[in-house]
Amino acid sequence: MLFIYENETDVDKKRILMRTPSYIFVTIPGVERAYTFYKRHSEHLQRALLFHDGNPIAMAASEVDMDLLNDLANAGIRFARTHSWEDVAEKGASPKVLICLPAGFRRYDRVATADGNSNMVIYSSLKDIVNHVKKAAALKTLIFVTPTSEESYEAE
């Protein structure tokens, strides 16, 4: 769940994935982060980690392989005892920004560079902008740069 929350930028897709039981998967880094999160937010887990002597624990479950469950739990406990949530917390997925520049900006890459969360595209008509917006995934912000002219853009 933490992985989906931090890495999915589309709010609707994030909500669907977090509610879908078949999409849930467990990894050791995910368990380590979860134990560290609950160490900070759960007094019960914080107290249990405080009194834990470092020996491996044994758990049983009917839906998960017992060896896998014990390995995950022990890895999470070891990690949470030595780390705090501030050490491992990520800011979450960054929203995407699309910057649409008119055809006069052919060599924009010499003066401006787009980082991983932004994309610059050149358009020649408003139809190009619509196509770029449809192709952009998880778009949060659209910056639309218009040419400076006395006549309207679509005038022929």
Backbone as a ProteinNet text record, in pm:
[ID]
protein_1_A
[PRIMARY]
MLFIYENETDVDKKRILMRTPSYIFVTIPGVERAYTFYKRHSEHLQRALLFHDGNPIAMAASEVDMDLLNDLANAGIRFARTHSWEDVAEKGASPKVLICLPAGFRRYDRVATADGNSNMVIYSSLKDIVNHVKKAAALKTLIFVTPTSEESYEAE
[TERTIARY]
80.9	0	86.2	193.2	280.4	341.9	378.6	438.9	341.1	217.3	115.9	92.1	79.5	51.8	162	287.7	398.7	434.3	400.6	449.6	344.5	218.6	113.7	68.8	76.7	42	-105.7	-170.5	-311.5	-396.2	-473.4	-549	-651.7	-722.9	-824.7	-762.2	-653.6	-585.9	-528.3	-476.3	-422.6	-532.2	-649.6	-761.6	-805.3	-811.9	-853.2	-751.1	-622.3	-518.7	-511.9	-532.3	-524.7	-644.3	-753.9	-872.5	-882.8	-794.5	-800.6	-718.3	-781.3	-705.5	-609.3	-640.3	-552.8	-424.9	-420.8	-302.1	-200.7	-242.1	-154.3	-45.9	78.5	191.9	284	362.5	446.1	591.9	673.6	817.7	887	1012	1086.4	1101.6	1140.6	1146.3	1011	902.7	770.6	737.5	772	747.9	835.2	960.5	1049.3	992.9	944.4	886.9	757.4	677.5	552	578.5	672.8	706.2	758.1	838.7	892.2	780.3	685.4	571.3	488.8	456	372.7	449	581	660.5	636.2	623.5	601.6	456.1	362.5	221.2	143	202.7	131.1	206.5	141.7	204.6	225.3	134.1	145.3	271.8	295.1	414.3	541	535.6	652.4	690.8	593.7	619.8	673.6	617	663.8	808	843.8	981.2	1077.3	1030.6	1114.7	1152.5	1059.1	1085.1	1136.7	1149.4	1196.3	1345	1384.4	1523.2	1611.8	1557.7	1638.5	1632.7	1573.1	1560.9	1454.2	1470.1	1367.8	1233.8	1127.8	994.4	936.2	839.7	772.4	623.8	568.6	427.2	362.8	231.6	159.1	41.1	13.8	-100.6	-147.8	-273.6	-327.6	-313.8	-306.9	-304.1	-163.9	-65.1	70.6	164.1	265.5	365.7	431.6	444	493.7	638.1	723.6	863	870.6	792	789.9	739.4	634.3	578.8	680.5	750	849.8	967.7	1013.1	1123	1084	963.4	916.8	903.5	844.6	825.3	958.9	1052.2	1182.4	1260.7	1252.8	1320.5	1259.9	1128.5	1062.5	1099.5	1107.6	1143.4	1287.3	1379.4	1520.4	1537.2	1468.9	1481.3	1420.1	1302.7	1232.2	1305.1	1378.3	1451.2	1565.9	1621.2	1739.2	1709.6	1588.4	1555.4	1432.1	1420	1299.4	1225.3	1099.8	1018.6	1074.3	1133.1	1191.2	1307.1	1376.7	1488.2	1440.8	1326	1282.6	1163.8	1103.2	983.6	1018.8	935	948	836.9	855.6	757.4	634.2	642.3	531	556.9	468.5	485.7	465.6	548.5	537.8	442.1	355.9	262.8	335.1	282.4	342.8	298	390.1	364.5	392	299.9	317.2	325.7	434.3	454.8	441.7	340.6	315.8	369.6	464.8	528.8	489.3	470.9	436.6	555.2	527.4	628.6	751.1	743.5	857.7	966.6	938.3	1034.5	1108.8	1158.7	1220.4	1343.7	1426.1	1549.9	1540.6	1428.4	1409.4	1504.7	1552	1637.1	1772.5	1810.2	1935.3	1922.5	1803.4	1785.2	1705.2	1632	1550.5	1555	1559.3	1555.3	1439.2	1377.1	1266.1	1320.9	1275.1	1318.8	1232	1245.7	1172.3	1022	974.7	831.1	766.4	844.7	786.6	826.5	747.2	770.7	736.2	826.2	801.7	772.3	666	628	603.5	627.5	604.1	471.8	388.9	262.7	254.9	183.6	160.6	12.6	-73.2	-216.1	-274.1	-394.2	-458.3	-488.2	-502.8	-524.7	-403.7	-284.2	-163.3	-164.9	-214.2	-219.9	-314.8	-429	-525.9	-462.7	-390.6	-325.1	-219.2	-140.9	-38	-100.2	-210.4	-276.9	-335.2	-390.7	-445.9	-336.9	-217.5	-106.9	-42.4	-51.5	14.6	-57	20.6	-35.7	-21.1	-125.3	-125.8	-84.4	-142.1	-109.8	-180.9	-105.6	-166.7	-170.8	-64.5	-56.2	-24.4	-93.3	-67	-30.7	88.7	132.2	125.5	41.5	15.2	74.4	180.4	247	193.3	145.3	91.1	189.5	184.3	271.5	221.8	313.3	273.6	257.2	136.4	105.4	-19.6	-35.7	-154	-275.5	-255.7	-368.9	-386.7	-507.5	-535.7	-457.3	-436.9	-352.2	-410.4	-539.1	-601.6	-634.6	-609.8	-639.9	-549.1	-605.7	-526.1	-500.6
-118.7	0	126.3	126.2	243.3	267.2	158.6	171.1	236.5	191.6	249.4	395.5	424.2	560.8	656.7	613.5	703.7	713.6	613.7	612.2	633.3	623.5	643	788.5	855.6	997.5	1021.9	933.2	950.6	913.8	1008.3	989.4	877.5	872.2	768.7	630.2	618.3	488.9	445.7	541	510.6	453.1	514.8	469.6	328.8	303.1	170.6	64.8	93.3	-4.9	-34.7	65.7	43.2	-36.2	-36.4	-111.8	-249.3	-280.4	-407.9	-512	-614.7	-714.1	-795.9	-815.6	-896.7	-823.6	-692.4	-615.4	-608.3	-641.2	-629.9	-736.5	-693.2	-783.7	-738.6	-830.4	-801.3	-818.7	-719	-726.9	-694.7	-734.7	-706.2	-555.6	-476.8	-331.7	-271.9	-325	-276.5	-307.8	-428.1	-465.5	-382.4	-359.4	-277.1	-136.6	-80.3	54.4	54.3	-51.6	-58.7	-68.3	-153	-163	-29.5	39.9	169.3	273.1	269.3	360.7	337.1	210.3	180.9	196.2	188.2	216.8	361	449.7	591	618.8	551.8	586.3	492	382.3	287.6	269.3	305.9	291.4	144.4	59	-84.4	-141.4	-110.3	-162.2	-98.9	26.5	92.7	25.3	-6.7	-74.5	-215.7	-286.4	-421.9	-421.1	-323.9	-315	-276.1	-196.8	-155.2	-274.4	-365.8	-482.1	-603.3	-593.9	-707.8	-729.6	-854.7	-884.9	-914.8	-911.6	-934.1	-1075.6	-1169.2	-1306.3	-1313.4	-1406.2	-1421.7	-1462.8	-1416	-1453	-1557	-1632.9	-1733.9	-1701.8	-1693.1	-1662.4	-1772.4	-1781.2	-1879.5	-1810.9	-1853.8	-1801.2	-1907.8	-1900.6	-2002.6	-1964.7	-1835.2	-1792.8	-1766.3	-1754.3	-1719.4	-1829.9	-1859.5	-1958.2	-1914.4	-2007.3	-1973.3	-1922.4	-1984.2	-1938.7	-1797.5	-1772.5	-1639.6	-1535.4	-1567.3	-1475.9	-1444.6	-1547	-1524.9	-1443	-1470.1	-1391.6	-1244.8	-1220.7	-1082.9	-1011.7	-1078.5	-1016.4	-986.4	-1080.4	-1058.1	-947.8	-941.4	-833.8	-698.8	-692.3	-567.9	-523.2	-618	-584.4	-535.1	-606.2	-564.1	-424.2	-398	-267.8	-157.2	-182	-79.5	-45.5	-140.3	-111.8	-15.1	-10.4	73.1	196.8	212.1	326.3	398.3	524.7	601	632.1	671.8	700.2	818	913.9	1029.3	987.9	879.5	831.5	772.2	707.4	632.5	693.6	796.5	854.9	922.9	900.7	967.6	1070.5	1161.9	1268.6	1224.1	1112.8	1069.4	1098.7	1055.2	1074.4	1220.6	1269.6	1408.5	1418.5	1517.4	1532.2	1578.1	1539.8	1572.5	1710.6	1778.4	1910.9	1904.5	1954.7	1960.7	2107.5	2143	2280	2279.9	2348.1	2355.4	2488	2479.1	2597.5	2611.1	2733.8	2751.6	2716.3	2702	2655.9	2746.1	2869.1	2959.3	2920.8	2830.6	2787.7	2661.1	2659.1	2537.2	2494.9	2586.1	2551.1	2584.2	2552.5	2582.1	2502.4	2386.9	2302.1	2365.6	2471.2	2540.5	2629.3	2674.7	2766.3	2706.8	2600.8	2540	2388.8	2321.9	2176.2	2130.8	2024.5	1968.2	1862.4	1864.6	1761.6	1637.4	1540.8	1415.6	1428.7	1535.9	1552.3	1647.1	1703.4	1795.2	1754.1	1798.2	1765.7	1888.9	1924.5	2038.2	1985.9	2038.5	1998.2	2122.8	2108.9	2217.1	2188.8	2291.2	2273.5	2373.2	2333.2	2424.4	2460.8	2381	2412.9	2366.6	2408.7	2369.6	2219.7	2157.9	2013.3	1938	1992.3	1929.2	1927.9	2035.1	2043.2	1937.7	1922.8	1821.6	1683.4	1653	1522.5	1502.1	1604.6	1592.9	1573	1641.5	1626.7	1486.6	1432.1	1296.3	1192.7	1215.5	1120.8	1129	1244	1263.3	1182.6	1106.1	1025.4	1099.7	1096.7	1157.6	1303.8	1377.6	1518.9	1602.3	1686.5	1774.1	1918.5	1964.1	2103.7	2114	2203	2231.9	2379.1	2405.1	2542.8	2565.1	2658	2683.1	2818.3	2818.6	2941.7	2978.3	3101.6	3145.8	3240.2	3247.3	3342.4	3484.9	3579.8	3720.1	3779.1	3817.1	3869.9	3956	4045.5	4130.3	4055.7	3954.4	3879.6	3749.6	3696.6	3575.1	3457.8	3357.2	3243.8	3161.2	3137.3	3053.2	3129.5	3258.6	3336.3	3293.2	3287.7	3242.7	3353.6
0	0	0	79.4	81.7	-54.8	-123.3	-256.1	-353	-351.3	-439.8	-403.2	-274.5	-229.6	-271.4	-262.7	-290.3	-437.6	-518	-655.3	-762.3	-729.9	-829.7	-826.8	-941.6	-945.9	-974.4	-1045.9	-1078.9	-956.6	-907.2	-783.5	-797.5	-908.6	-927.2	-936.9	-1011.4	-1023.8	-889.1	-812.6	-679.6	-590.7	-593.1	-511	-551.4	-681.4	-729.4	-689.7	-710.6	-678.7	-529.5	-446.1	-302	-250.2	-324	-281.7	-346.8	-440.1	-510.4	-435.4	-377.5	-301.4	-387.5	-513.5	-598.2	-636.1	-620.1	-656.4	-542.8	-422.7	-306.7	-314.8	-301.7	-297.8	-185.7	-134.4	-18.8	-57.3	-24.3	-45.4	86.4	98	221	242.4	138.6	163.2	203.1	148.1	185.7	330.8	375.4	514.9	608.2	568.5	650.9	667.4	558.4	564.6	646.8	632.9	708.3	858.4	898.3	1040.3	1093	1012.7	1054.9	1065.3	972	976.6	1102.9	1128.5	1245	1375.5	1371.5	1491.1	1535.2	1438.4	1470.2	1507.4	1441.8	1457.7	1549.1	1593	1677.4	1808.8	1916.1	2047.3	2081.5	2037.8	2063.8	1999.3	1871.8	1804.1	1861	1895.1	1953.3	2085.2	2166.1	2292.8	2268.2	2170.4	2140.4	2089.8	2006.7	1958.1	2069.8	2163.4	2274.7	2362.1	2383.1	2468.3	2391.2	2260.3	2180.4	2205.1	2228.3	2262.8	2142.2	2022.2	1902.4	1848.3	1921.2	1872.4	1763.5	1669.1	1564.3	1624.9	1565.6	1612.1	1517.3	1565.2	1483.9	1482.7	1362.4	1346.7	1263.3	1268.4	1188.6	1120.6	998.2	923.8	827.5	789.1	699.3	552.1	520.7	381.1	328.1	415.8	375.5	421.6	340	377.7	508.4	603.8	736.2	732.3	651.6	642.6	585	482.4	422.3	522	593.6	692.9	801.9	851	955.6	904.6	782.3	725	710.5	661.9	645.7	780.1	877.3	1008.8	1075.6	1070.1	1133	1063.2	930.1	856.9	893.6	904.6	942.7	1082.8	1176.1	1314.1	1322.1	1256.4	1258.8	1200.8	1090.9	1025.6	1111.3	1166.7	1244.1	1373.7	1429.4	1553.7	1530.9	1410.5	1385	1300.9	1250.7	1165.3	1218.1	1181.9	1214.1	1084.3	1096.9	978.9	900.4	967.1	898.6	807.8	843.4	760.9	628.8	630	512.1	439.5	495.9	434	302.7	203.8	75.2	63.8	-24.7	-40.5	-118.1	-186.4	-268.6	-414.8	-496.9	-640.4	-676.5	-762.6	-805.4	-923.5	-921.6	-1033.4	-1159.7	-1272.3	-1401.2	-1448.4	-1516.8	-1572.5	-1721.8	-1802.1	-1947.1	-1987.4	-2056.2	-2102.9	-2254.3	-2305.7	-2449.7	-2502.6	-2595.2	-2652.9	-2799	-2848.9	-2990.7	-3080	-3207.7	-3303.4	-3309.6	-3264.1	-3264.5	-3165.1	-3073.3	-2972	-3016	-3137	-3188.3	-3109.3	-3065.1	-2994.9	-2845.6	-2784.8	-2642.8	-2554.6	-2602.3	-2519.5	-2488.1	-2558.9	-2528	-2404.8	-2374.7	-2262.2	-2146.8	-2171	-2065.6	-2078.9	-1965.7	-1965.4	-1878	-1919.3	-1843.4	-1748.2	-1623.9	-1530.3	-1547.9	-1458.3	-1471.5	-1459.9	-1397.8	-1377.1	-1475.4	-1567	-1664.5	-1805.3	-1900.1	-2039.8	-2123.2	-2214.5	-2303.6	-2443.1	-2503.2	-2638.6	-2722.5	-2852	-2948.2	-3019.2	-3033.9	-3105.4	-3220.2	-3324.2	-3435.9	-3447.7	-3387.5	-3385.6	-3252.3	-3224.3	-3099.5	-3095.9	-3211.4	-3216.7	-3162.7	-3186.3	-3132.9	-2980	-2921.5	-2774.9	-2719.9	-2784.2	-2740.5	-2746.5	-2853.1	-2865.4	-2757	-2727.3	-2623.3	-2485.2	-2458.4	-2329	-2315.1	-2421.7	-2416.6	-2392.8	-2448	-2432.2	-2294.5	-2229.6	-2100	-1992.3	-1916.6	-1808.4	-1676.2	-1595.5	-1461.9	-1466.8	-1557.3	-1575.9	-1469.8	-1400.8	-1301.4	-1348.7	-1414.4	-1454.2	-1602.5	-1670.2	-1810.9	-1821.5	-1871.8	-1895.3	-2045.2	-2084	-2225	-2261.1	-2342	-2384	-2521.6	-2535.5	-2664	-2731.5	-2862.4	-2932.2	-2910.5	-2915.4	-2901.6	-3040.2	-3070.6	-3202.5	-3191.2	-3286.4	-3288.4	-3340.2	-3422.3	-3476.8	-3400.4	-3405.6	-3330.5	-3387.9	-3305.1	-3341.3	-3456.1	-3455.1	-3556.4	-3684.8	-3689.6	-3810.1	-3924.5	-4044.9	-4159.3	-4256.8
[MASK]
++++++++++++++++++++++++++++++++++++++++++++++++++++++++++++++++++++++++++++++++++++++++++++++++++++++++++++++++++++++++++++++++++++++++++++++++++++++++++++

